[in-house]
Amino acid sequence: MTKTFASALILSASMLGAAAVQAQEIGYPADVDHTASVTREQVRAELRDAIAQGSIPAGELDVAALAPSGDSTHSRAQVRAELRQAQSHGLESRGELDYPPVAG
């Protein structure tokens, strides 16, 4: 009986210790009062304007449009010819479902 009582006492003490540790975290992280400087509609309007101006990509196909373009050594006709050749070989990719493009 003494061993059972001692075991129960140790178990109870350990549970009280665990409860005390958990009680310390009740106020963590500290609540911070904040007020918004703009309304939700203003944020939505700014987002629509940014997407319309092209400064925020609206989908995966818009990301390439934001890449800076350098000086090209190819003419427009050469680029179109390369595109037609890639399309005829099945190497043109649209979206992520057919990446990487593989000649088929």
Jmol script that loads the backbone (N, CA, C; Angstrom):
load data "model"
ATOM      1  N   MET A   1       0.812  -1.185   0.000  1.00  0.00           N
ATOM      2  CA  MET A   1       0.000   0.000   0.000  1.00  0.00           C
ATOM      3  C   MET A   1       0.864   1.261   0.000  1.00  0.00           C
ATOM      4  N   THR A   2       1.984   1.204   0.658  1.00  0.00           N
ATOM      5  CA  THR A   2       2.871   2.347   0.742  1.00  0.00           C
ATOM      6  C   THR A   2       3.449   2.687  -0.630  1.00  0.00           C
ATOM      7  N   LYS A   3       3.787   1.652  -1.423  1.00  0.00           N
ATOM      8  CA  LYS A   3       4.326   1.902  -2.763  1.00  0.00           C
ATOM      9  C   LYS A   3       3.263   2.541  -3.654  1.00  0.00           C
ATOM     10  N   THR A   4       2.036   2.097  -3.547  1.00  0.00           N
ATOM     11  CA  THR A   4       0.945   2.663  -4.340  1.00  0.00           C
ATOM     12  C   THR A   4       0.713   4.118  -3.955  1.00  0.00           C
ATOM     13  N   PHE A   5       0.732   4.396  -2.667  1.00  0.00           N
ATOM     14  CA  PHE A   5       0.539   5.764  -2.193  1.00  0.00           C
ATOM     15  C   PHE A   5       1.692   6.662  -2.658  1.00  0.00           C
ATOM     16  N   ALA A   6       2.913   6.169  -2.576  1.00  0.00           N
ATOM     17  CA  ALA A   6       4.075   6.953  -2.998  1.00  0.00           C
ATOM     18  C   ALA A   6       4.023   7.212  -4.500  1.00  0.00           C
ATOM     19  N   SER A   7       3.634   6.198  -5.272  1.00  0.00           N
ATOM     20  CA  SER A   7       3.526   6.367  -6.727  1.00  0.00           C
ATOM     21  C   SER A   7       2.461   7.393  -7.077  1.00  0.00           C
ATOM     22  N   ALA A   8       1.326   7.335  -6.397  1.00  0.00           N
ATOM     23  CA  ALA A   8       0.250   8.289  -6.644  1.00  0.00           C
ATOM     24  C   ALA A   8       0.674   9.701  -6.264  1.00  0.00           C
ATOM     25  N   LEU A   9       1.420   9.844  -5.192  1.00  0.00           N
ATOM     26  CA  LEU A   9       1.901  11.149  -4.754  1.00  0.00           C
ATOM     27  C   LEU A   9       2.885  11.737  -5.768  1.00  0.00           C
ATOM     28  N   ILE A  10       3.793  10.913  -6.268  1.00  0.00           N
ATOM     29  CA  ILE A  10       4.775  11.378  -7.261  1.00  0.00           C
ATOM     30  C   ILE A  10       4.073  11.761  -8.558  1.00  0.00           C
ATOM     31  N   LEU A  11       3.111  10.942  -8.983  1.00  0.00           N
ATOM     32  CA  LEU A  11       2.364  11.234 -10.197  1.00  0.00           C
ATOM     33  C   LEU A  11       1.574  12.535 -10.056  1.00  0.00           C
ATOM     34  N   SER A  12       0.958  12.747  -8.919  1.00  0.00           N
ATOM     35  CA  SER A  12       0.200  13.981  -8.686  1.00  0.00           C
ATOM     36  C   SER A  12       1.114  15.196  -8.692  1.00  0.00           C
ATOM     37  N   ALA A  13       2.276  15.077  -8.083  1.00  0.00           N
ATOM     38  CA  ALA A  13       3.223  16.196  -8.046  1.00  0.00           C
ATOM     39  C   ALA A  13       3.712  16.534  -9.453  1.00  0.00           C
ATOM     40  N   SER A  14       3.957  15.513 -10.259  1.00  0.00           N
ATOM     41  CA  SER A  14       4.426  15.781 -11.619  1.00  0.00           C
ATOM     42  C   SER A  14       3.328  16.434 -12.457  1.00  0.00           C
ATOM     43  N   MET A  15       2.084  16.054 -12.237  1.00  0.00           N
ATOM     44  CA  MET A  15       0.976  16.679 -12.960  1.00  0.00           C
ATOM     45  C   MET A  15       0.809  18.136 -12.557  1.00  0.00           C
ATOM     46  N   LEU A  16       0.990  18.443 -11.285  1.00  0.00           N
ATOM     47  CA  LEU A  16       0.906  19.830 -10.839  1.00  0.00           C
ATOM     48  C   LEU A  16       2.025  20.662 -11.457  1.00  0.00           C
ATOM     49  N   GLY A  17       3.205  20.076 -11.569  1.00  0.00           N
ATOM     50  CA  GLY A  17       4.321  20.783 -12.192  1.00  0.00           C
ATOM     51  C   GLY A  17       4.049  21.067 -13.660  1.00  0.00           C
ATOM     52  N   ALA A  18       3.483  20.096 -14.369  1.00  0.00           N
ATOM     53  CA  ALA A  18       3.154  20.296 -15.781  1.00  0.00           C
ATOM     54  C   ALA A  18       2.088  21.372 -15.946  1.00  0.00           C
ATOM     55  N   ALA A  19       1.116  21.388 -15.058  1.00  0.00           N
ATOM     56  CA  ALA A  19       0.065  22.403 -15.129  1.00  0.00           C
ATOM     57  C   ALA A  19       0.635  23.794 -14.867  1.00  0.00           C
ATOM     58  N   ALA A  20       1.587  23.889 -13.959  1.00  0.00           N
ATOM     59  CA  ALA A  20       2.196  25.190 -13.657  1.00  0.00           C
ATOM     60  C   ALA A  20       2.992  25.704 -14.851  1.00  0.00           C
ATOM     61  N   VAL A  21       3.680  24.813 -15.536  1.00  0.00           N
ATOM     62  CA  VAL A  21       4.449  25.228 -16.714  1.00  0.00           C
ATOM     63  C   VAL A  21       3.512  25.716 -17.807  1.00  0.00           C
ATOM     64  N   GLN A  22       2.414  25.012 -18.036  1.00  0.00           N
ATOM     65  CA  GLN A  22       1.463  25.413 -19.065  1.00  0.00           C
ATOM     66  C   GLN A  22       0.785  26.736 -18.727  1.00  0.00           C
ATOM     67  N   ALA A  23       0.580  27.011 -17.464  1.00  0.00           N
ATOM     68  CA  ALA A  23      -0.086  28.246 -17.054  1.00  0.00           C
ATOM     69  C   ALA A  23       0.767  29.466 -17.366  1.00  0.00           C
ATOM     70  N   GLN A  24       2.076  29.306 -17.463  1.00  0.00           N
ATOM     71  CA  GLN A  24       2.951  30.435 -17.760  1.00  0.00           C
ATOM     72  C   GLN A  24       2.754  30.943 -19.181  1.00  0.00           C
ATOM     73  N   GLU A  25       2.275  30.100 -20.084  1.00  0.00           N
ATOM     74  CA  GLU A  25       2.174  30.480 -21.488  1.00  0.00           C
ATOM     75  C   GLU A  25       0.816  31.045 -21.872  1.00  0.00           C
ATOM     76  N   ILE A  26      -0.040  31.318 -20.916  1.00  0.00           N
ATOM     77  CA  ILE A  26      -1.381  31.797 -21.235  1.00  0.00           C
ATOM     78  C   ILE A  26      -1.327  33.147 -21.949  1.00  0.00           C
ATOM     79  N   GLY A  27      -0.469  34.046 -21.545  1.00  0.00           N
ATOM     80  CA  GLY A  27      -0.397  35.366 -22.156  1.00  0.00           C
ATOM     81  C   GLY A  27       0.627  35.480 -23.267  1.00  0.00           C
ATOM     82  N   TYR A  28       1.089  34.363 -23.817  1.00  0.00           N
ATOM     83  CA  TYR A  28       2.120  34.418 -24.858  1.00  0.00           C
ATOM     84  C   TYR A  28       1.528  34.040 -26.183  1.00  0.00           C
ATOM     85  N   PRO A  29       1.773  34.719 -27.249  1.00  0.00           N
ATOM     86  CA  PRO A  29       2.440  36.005 -27.338  1.00  0.00           C
ATOM     87  C   PRO A  29       1.531  37.116 -26.830  1.00  0.00           C
ATOM     88  N   ALA A  30       2.138  38.177 -26.435  1.00  0.00           N
ATOM     89  CA  ALA A  30       1.375  39.280 -25.854  1.00  0.00           C
ATOM     90  C   ALA A  30       0.418  39.858 -26.890  1.00  0.00           C
ATOM     91  N   ASP A  31      -0.788  40.166 -26.464  1.00  0.00           N
ATOM     92  CA  ASP A  31      -1.766  40.770 -27.354  1.00  0.00           C
ATOM     93  C   ASP A  31      -1.326  42.193 -27.682  1.00  0.00           C
ATOM     94  N   VAL A  32      -1.354  42.526 -28.952  1.00  0.00           N
ATOM     95  CA  VAL A  32      -0.945  43.850 -29.404  1.00  0.00           C
ATOM     96  C   VAL A  32      -2.161  44.530 -30.011  1.00  0.00           C
ATOM     97  N   ASP A  33      -2.483  45.692 -29.503  1.00  0.00           N
ATOM     98  CA  ASP A  33      -3.587  46.453 -30.069  1.00  0.00           C
ATOM     99  C   ASP A  33      -3.103  47.147 -31.329  1.00  0.00           C
ATOM    100  N   HIS A  34      -3.884  47.051 -32.390  1.00  0.00           N
ATOM    101  CA  HIS A  34      -3.516  47.733 -33.620  1.00  0.00           C
ATOM    102  C   HIS A  34      -4.775  48.224 -34.312  1.00  0.00           C
ATOM    103  N   THR A  35      -4.601  49.279 -35.043  1.00  0.00           N
ATOM    104  CA  THR A  35      -5.704  49.810 -35.829  1.00  0.00           C
ATOM    105  C   THR A  35      -5.227  49.935 -37.265  1.00  0.00           C
ATOM    106  N   ALA A  36      -6.092  49.630 -38.186  1.00  0.00           N
ATOM    107  CA  ALA A  36      -5.738  49.698 -39.601  1.00  0.00           C
ATOM    108  C   ALA A  36      -5.780  51.146 -40.073  1.00  0.00           C
ATOM    109  N   SER A  37      -4.814  51.509 -40.903  1.00  0.00           N
ATOM    110  CA  SER A  37      -4.791  52.870 -41.427  1.00  0.00           C
ATOM    111  C   SER A  37      -5.606  52.985 -42.709  1.00  0.00           C
ATOM    112  N   VAL A  38      -5.901  51.840 -43.345  1.00  0.00           N
ATOM    113  CA  VAL A  38      -6.732  51.839 -44.548  1.00  0.00           C
ATOM    114  C   VAL A  38      -7.834  50.796 -44.377  1.00  0.00           C
ATOM    115  N   THR A  39      -8.892  50.973 -45.134  1.00  0.00           N
ATOM    116  CA  THR A  39     -10.000  50.025 -45.048  1.00  0.00           C
ATOM    117  C   THR A  39      -9.737  48.830 -45.956  1.00  0.00           C
ATOM    118  N   ARG A  40     -10.521  47.796 -45.773  1.00  0.00           N
ATOM    119  CA  ARG A  40     -10.399  46.591 -46.588  1.00  0.00           C
ATOM    120  C   ARG A  40     -10.660  46.911 -48.060  1.00  0.00           C
ATOM    121  N   GLU A  41     -11.627  47.780 -48.322  1.00  0.00           N
ATOM    122  CA  GLU A  41     -11.944  48.155 -49.705  1.00  0.00           C
ATOM    123  C   GLU A  41     -10.797  48.927 -50.349  1.00  0.00           C
ATOM    124  N   GLN A  42     -10.101  49.767 -49.564  1.00  0.00           N
ATOM    125  CA  GLN A  42      -8.956  50.491 -50.109  1.00  0.00           C
ATOM    126  C   GLN A  42      -7.841  49.520 -50.494  1.00  0.00           C
ATOM    127  N   VAL A  43      -7.619  48.512 -49.673  1.00  0.00           N
ATOM    128  CA  VAL A  43      -6.590  47.517 -49.978  1.00  0.00           C
ATOM    129  C   VAL A  43      -6.962  46.748 -51.236  1.00  0.00           C
ATOM    130  N   ARG A  44      -8.226  46.352 -51.340  1.00  0.00           N
ATOM    131  CA  ARG A  44      -8.671  45.627 -52.534  1.00  0.00           C
ATOM    132  C   ARG A  44      -8.533  46.488 -53.790  1.00  0.00           C
ATOM    133  N   ALA A  45      -8.851  47.779 -53.686  1.00  0.00           N
ATOM    134  CA  ALA A  45      -8.719  48.680 -54.829  1.00  0.00           C
ATOM    135  C   ALA A  45      -7.255  48.823 -55.237  1.00  0.00           C
ATOM    136  N   GLU A  46      -6.366  48.951 -54.264  1.00  0.00           N
ATOM    137  CA  GLU A  46      -4.933  49.043 -54.566  1.00  0.00           C
ATOM    138  C   GLU A  46      -4.434  47.766 -55.233  1.00  0.00           C
ATOM    139  N   LEU A  47      -4.914  46.618 -54.769  1.00  0.00           N
ATOM    140  CA  LEU A  47      -4.518  45.349 -55.368  1.00  0.00           C
ATOM    141  C   LEU A  47      -5.004  45.252 -56.808  1.00  0.00           C
ATOM    142  N   ARG A  48      -6.260  45.649 -57.057  1.00  0.00           N
ATOM    143  CA  ARG A  48      -6.783  45.623 -58.433  1.00  0.00           C
ATOM    144  C   ARG A  48      -5.957  46.530 -59.336  1.00  0.00           C
ATOM    145  N   ASP A  49      -5.601  47.722 -58.850  1.00  0.00           N
ATOM    146  CA  ASP A  49      -4.798  48.650 -59.642  1.00  0.00           C
ATOM    147  C   ASP A  49      -3.418  48.072 -59.937  1.00  0.00           C
ATOM    148  N   ALA A  50      -2.804  47.451 -58.934  1.00  0.00           N
ATOM    149  CA  ALA A  50      -1.467  46.882 -59.124  1.00  0.00           C
ATOM    150  C   ALA A  50      -1.494  45.738 -60.127  1.00  0.00           C
ATOM    151  N   ILE A  51      -2.519  44.898 -60.072  1.00  0.00           N
ATOM    152  CA  ILE A  51      -2.630  43.804 -61.043  1.00  0.00           C
ATOM    153  C   ILE A  51      -2.877  44.361 -62.435  1.00  0.00           C
ATOM    154  N   ALA A  52      -3.712  45.394 -62.540  1.00  0.00           N
ATOM    155  CA  ALA A  52      -4.002  46.001 -63.841  1.00  0.00           C
ATOM    156  C   ALA A  52      -2.759  46.644 -64.442  1.00  0.00           C
ATOM    157  N   GLN A  53      -1.892  47.215 -63.605  1.00  0.00           N
ATOM    158  CA  GLN A  53      -0.664  47.843 -64.086  1.00  0.00           C
ATOM    159  C   GLN A  53       0.429  46.824 -64.370  1.00  0.00           C
ATOM    160  N   GLY A  54       0.221  45.581 -63.928  1.00  0.00           N
ATOM    161  CA  GLY A  54       1.206  44.537 -64.187  1.00  0.00           C
ATOM    162  C   GLY A  54       2.321  44.468 -63.169  1.00  0.00           C
ATOM    163  N   SER A  55       2.188  45.157 -62.047  1.00  0.00           N
ATOM    164  CA  SER A  55       3.255  45.115 -61.046  1.00  0.00           C
ATOM    165  C   SER A  55       3.118  43.941 -60.092  1.00  0.00           C
ATOM    166  N   ILE A  56       1.973  43.250 -60.119  1.00  0.00           N
ATOM    167  CA  ILE A  56       1.773  42.050 -59.307  1.00  0.00           C
ATOM    168  C   ILE A  56       1.263  40.958 -60.233  1.00  0.00           C
ATOM    169  N   PRO A  57       1.923  39.809 -60.274  1.00  0.00           N
ATOM    170  CA  PRO A  57       1.436  38.734 -61.143  1.00  0.00           C
ATOM    171  C   PRO A  57       0.105  38.190 -60.636  1.00  0.00           C
ATOM    172  N   ALA A  58      -0.819  37.959 -61.556  1.00  0.00           N
ATOM    173  CA  ALA A  58      -2.141  37.461 -61.184  1.00  0.00           C
ATOM    174  C   ALA A  58      -2.234  35.955 -61.339  1.00  0.00           C
ATOM    175  N   GLY A  59      -1.259  35.328 -61.930  1.00  0.00           N
ATOM    176  CA  GLY A  59      -1.268  33.882 -62.138  1.00  0.00           C
ATOM    177  C   GLY A  59       0.113  33.423 -62.538  1.00  0.00           C
ATOM    178  N   GLU A  60       0.257  32.126 -62.759  1.00  0.00           N
ATOM    179  CA  GLU A  60       1.586  31.600 -63.054  1.00  0.00           C
ATOM    180  C   GLU A  60       2.098  32.032 -64.417  1.00  0.00           C
ATOM    181  N   LEU A  61       1.210  32.324 -65.357  1.00  0.00           N
ATOM    182  CA  LEU A  61       1.660  32.728 -66.681  1.00  0.00           C
ATOM    183  C   LEU A  61       2.084  34.191 -66.723  1.00  0.00           C
ATOM    184  N   ASP A  62       1.736  34.981 -65.715  1.00  0.00           N
ATOM    185  CA  ASP A  62       2.114  36.389 -65.673  1.00  0.00           C
ATOM    186  C   ASP A  62       3.515  36.610 -65.127  1.00  0.00           C
ATOM    187  N   VAL A  63       4.118  35.609 -64.515  1.00  0.00           N
ATOM    188  CA  VAL A  63       5.412  35.798 -63.870  1.00  0.00           C
ATOM    189  C   VAL A  63       6.488  36.128 -64.891  1.00  0.00           C
ATOM    190  N   ALA A  64       6.469  35.481 -66.031  1.00  0.00           N
ATOM    191  CA  ALA A  64       7.493  35.730 -67.045  1.00  0.00           C
ATOM    192  C   ALA A  64       7.416  37.156 -67.583  1.00  0.00           C
ATOM    193  N   ALA A  65       6.235  37.751 -67.569  1.00  0.00           N
ATOM    194  CA  ALA A  65       6.085  39.110 -68.073  1.00  0.00           C
ATOM    195  C   ALA A  65       6.811  40.120 -67.193  1.00  0.00           C
ATOM    196  N   LEU A  66       7.081  39.767 -65.945  1.00  0.00           N
ATOM    197  CA  LEU A  66       7.758  40.689 -65.039  1.00  0.00           C
ATOM    198  C   LEU A  66       9.269  40.606 -65.133  1.00  0.00           C
ATOM    199  N   ALA A  67       9.787  39.601 -65.861  1.00  0.00           N
ATOM    200  CA  ALA A  67      11.235  39.450 -65.974  1.00  0.00           C
ATOM    201  C   ALA A  67      11.794  40.590 -66.816  1.00  0.00           C
ATOM    202  N   PRO A  68      12.920  41.154 -66.397  1.00  0.00           N
ATOM    203  CA  PRO A  68      13.493  42.248 -67.179  1.00  0.00           C
ATOM    204  C   PRO A  68      13.983  41.741 -68.535  1.00  0.00           C
ATOM    205  N   SER A  69      13.734  42.503 -69.558  1.00  0.00           N
ATOM    206  CA  SER A  69      14.178  42.102 -70.890  1.00  0.00           C
ATOM    207  C   SER A  69      15.474  42.825 -71.220  1.00  0.00           C
ATOM    208  N   GLY A  70      16.393  42.082 -71.792  1.00  0.00           N
ATOM    209  CA  GLY A  70      17.674  42.664 -72.183  1.00  0.00           C
ATOM    210  C   GLY A  70      17.669  42.988 -73.663  1.00  0.00           C
ATOM    211  N   ASP A  71      18.785  43.445 -74.144  1.00  0.00           N
ATOM    212  CA  ASP A  71      18.908  43.730 -75.567  1.00  0.00           C
ATOM    213  C   ASP A  71      18.983  42.414 -76.319  1.00  0.00           C
ATOM    214  N   SER A  72      18.146  42.255 -77.327  1.00  0.00           N
ATOM    215  CA  SER A  72      18.091  41.020 -78.093  1.00  0.00           C
ATOM    216  C   SER A  72      18.961  41.131 -79.330  1.00  0.00           C
ATOM    217  N   THR A  73      19.600  40.031 -79.667  1.00  0.00           N
ATOM    218  CA  THR A  73      20.404  39.983 -80.893  1.00  0.00           C
ATOM    219  C   THR A  73      19.605  39.368 -82.027  1.00  0.00           C
ATOM    220  N   HIS A  74      18.385  38.887 -81.730  1.00  0.00           N
ATOM    221  CA  HIS A  74      17.536  38.265 -82.740  1.00  0.00           C
ATOM    222  C   HIS A  74      16.467  39.249 -83.195  1.00  0.00           C
ATOM    223  N   SER A  75      16.096  39.137 -84.450  1.00  0.00           N
ATOM    224  CA  SER A  75      14.996  39.960 -84.948  1.00  0.00           C
ATOM    225  C   SER A  75      13.671  39.309 -84.564  1.00  0.00           C
ATOM    226  N   ARG A  76      12.598  40.054 -84.717  1.00  0.00           N
ATOM    227  CA  ARG A  76      11.272  39.523 -84.401  1.00  0.00           C
ATOM    228  C   ARG A  76      10.955  38.315 -85.285  1.00  0.00           C
ATOM    229  N   ALA A  77      11.353  38.371 -86.544  1.00  0.00           N
ATOM    230  CA  ALA A  77      11.103  37.255 -87.466  1.00  0.00           C
ATOM    231  C   ALA A  77      11.872  36.006 -87.033  1.00  0.00           C
ATOM    232  N   GLN A  78      13.109  36.189 -86.548  1.00  0.00           N
ATOM    233  CA  GLN A  78      13.893  35.040 -86.081  1.00  0.00           C
ATOM    234  C   GLN A  78      13.247  34.403 -84.851  1.00  0.00           C
ATOM    235  N   VAL A  79      12.753  35.230 -83.949  1.00  0.00           N
ATOM    236  CA  VAL A  79      12.109  34.710 -82.741  1.00  0.00           C
ATOM    237  C   VAL A  79      10.844  33.947 -83.112  1.00  0.00           C
ATOM    238  N   ARG A  80      10.057  34.492 -84.039  1.00  0.00           N
ATOM    239  CA  ARG A  80       8.839  33.793 -84.470  1.00  0.00           C
ATOM    240  C   ARG A  80       9.176  32.466 -85.144  1.00  0.00           C
ATOM    241  N   ALA A  81      10.247  32.450 -85.935  1.00  0.00           N
ATOM    242  CA  ALA A  81      10.656  31.203 -86.590  1.00  0.00           C
ATOM    243  C   ALA A  81      11.074  30.166 -85.551  1.00  0.00           C
ATOM    244  N   GLU A  82      11.796  30.596 -84.520  1.00  0.00           N
ATOM    245  CA  GLU A  82      12.190  29.673 -83.446  1.00  0.00           C
ATOM    246  C   GLU A  82      10.967  29.153 -82.697  1.00  0.00           C
ATOM    247  N   LEU A  83       9.979  30.021 -82.484  1.00  0.00           N
ATOM    248  CA  LEU A  83       8.755  29.599 -81.811  1.00  0.00           C
ATOM    249  C   LEU A  83       8.006  28.561 -82.642  1.00  0.00           C
ATOM    250  N   ARG A  84       7.877  28.820 -83.958  1.00  0.00           N
ATOM    251  CA  ARG A  84       7.195  27.848 -84.825  1.00  0.00           C
ATOM    252  C   ARG A  84       7.925  26.508 -84.820  1.00  0.00           C
ATOM    253  N   GLN A  85       9.250  26.552 -84.818  1.00  0.00           N
ATOM    254  CA  GLN A  85      10.035  25.316 -84.797  1.00  0.00           C
ATOM    255  C   GLN A  85       9.816  24.577 -83.470  1.00  0.00           C
ATOM    256  N   ALA A  86       9.812  25.300 -82.361  1.00  0.00           N
ATOM    257  CA  ALA A  86       9.586  24.670 -81.060  1.00  0.00           C
ATOM    258  C   ALA A  86       8.183  24.077 -80.983  1.00  0.00           C
ATOM    259  N   GLN A  87       7.195  24.792 -81.526  1.00  0.00           N
ATOM    260  CA  GLN A  87       5.824  24.279 -81.521  1.00  0.00           C
ATOM    261  C   GLN A  87       5.706  23.019 -82.371  1.00  0.00           C
ATOM    262  N   SER A  88       6.399  22.993 -83.506  1.00  0.00           N
ATOM    263  CA  SER A  88       6.311  21.811 -84.372  1.00  0.00           C
ATOM    264  C   SER A  88       6.972  20.597 -83.739  1.00  0.00           C
ATOM    265  N   HIS A  89       7.950  20.818 -82.860  1.00  0.00           N
ATOM    266  CA  HIS A  89       8.613  19.711 -82.165  1.00  0.00           C
ATOM    267  C   HIS A  89       7.971  19.410 -80.808  1.00  0.00           C
ATOM    268  N   GLY A  90       6.919  20.150 -80.455  1.00  0.00           N
ATOM    269  CA  GLY A  90       6.236  19.911 -79.182  1.00  0.00           C
ATOM    270  C   GLY A  90       6.992  20.424 -77.978  1.00  0.00           C
ATOM    271  N   LEU A  91       7.825  21.438 -78.167  1.00  0.00           N
ATOM    272  CA  LEU A  91       8.648  21.952 -77.067  1.00  0.00           C
ATOM    273  C   LEU A  91       8.091  23.212 -76.423  1.00  0.00           C
ATOM    274  N   GLU A  92       6.932  23.675 -76.863  1.00  0.00           N
ATOM    275  CA  GLU A  92       6.347  24.863 -76.249  1.00  0.00           C
ATOM    276  C   GLU A  92       5.613  24.450 -74.982  1.00  0.00           C
ATOM    277  N   SER A  93       5.811  25.196 -73.921  1.00  0.00           N
ATOM    278  CA  SER A  93       5.213  24.866 -72.634  1.00  0.00           C
ATOM    279  C   SER A  93       4.217  25.939 -72.242  1.00  0.00           C
ATOM    280  N   ARG A  94       3.070  25.504 -71.714  1.00  0.00           N
ATOM    281  CA  ARG A  94       2.076  26.438 -71.180  1.00  0.00           C
ATOM    282  C   ARG A  94       1.674  25.942 -69.808  1.00  0.00           C
ATOM    283  N   GLY A  95       1.989  26.711 -68.784  1.00  0.00           N
ATOM    284  CA  GLY A  95       1.636  26.314 -67.427  1.00  0.00           C
ATOM    285  C   GLY A  95       2.636  25.313 -66.876  1.00  0.00           C
ATOM    286  N   GLU A  96       2.312  24.742 -65.728  1.00  0.00           N
ATOM    287  CA  GLU A  96       3.247  23.843 -65.064  1.00  0.00           C
ATOM    288  C   GLU A  96       2.949  22.374 -65.305  1.00  0.00           C
ATOM    289  N   LEU A  97       1.825  22.061 -65.947  1.00  0.00           N
ATOM    290  CA  LEU A  97       1.455  20.664 -66.118  1.00  0.00           C
ATOM    291  C   LEU A  97       2.332  19.944 -67.133  1.00  0.00           C
ATOM    292  N   ASP A  98       2.910  20.674 -68.068  1.00  0.00           N
ATOM    293  CA  ASP A  98       3.762  20.032 -69.058  1.00  0.00           C
ATOM    294  C   ASP A  98       5.217  20.486 -68.927  1.00  0.00           C
ATOM    295  N   TYR A  99       5.665  20.701 -67.707  1.00  0.00           N
ATOM    296  CA  TYR A  99       7.047  21.113 -67.469  1.00  0.00           C
ATOM    297  C   TYR A  99       7.841  19.930 -66.969  1.00  0.00           C
ATOM    298  N   PRO A 100       9.026  19.683 -67.378  1.00  0.00           N
ATOM    299  CA  PRO A 100       9.744  20.361 -68.450  1.00  0.00           C
ATOM    300  C   PRO A 100       9.241  19.888 -69.802  1.00  0.00           C
ATOM    301  N   PRO A 101       9.313  20.759 -70.815  1.00  0.00           N
ATOM    302  CA  PRO A 101       8.841  20.350 -72.133  1.00  0.00           C
ATOM    303  C   PRO A 101       9.742  19.256 -72.695  1.00  0.00           C
ATOM    304  N   VAL A 102       9.115  18.240 -73.239  1.00  0.00           N
ATOM    305  CA  VAL A 102       9.852  17.106 -73.785  1.00  0.00           C
ATOM    306  C   VAL A 102       9.331  16.847 -75.184  1.00  0.00           C
ATOM    307  N   ALA A 103      10.246  16.634 -76.117  1.00  0.00           N
ATOM    308  CA  ALA A 103       9.825  16.314 -77.484  1.00  0.00           C
ATOM    309  C   ALA A 103       9.094  14.986 -77.458  1.00  0.00           C
ATOM    310  N   GLY A 104       7.910  14.954 -78.054  1.00  0.00           N
ATOM    311  CA  GLY A 104       7.091  13.789 -77.890  1.00  0.00           C
ATOM    312  C   GLY A 104       6.893  12.965 -79.066  1.00  0.00           C
TER     313      GLY A 104
END
end "model"
wireframe off; spacefill off
backbone 0.3
color backbone group
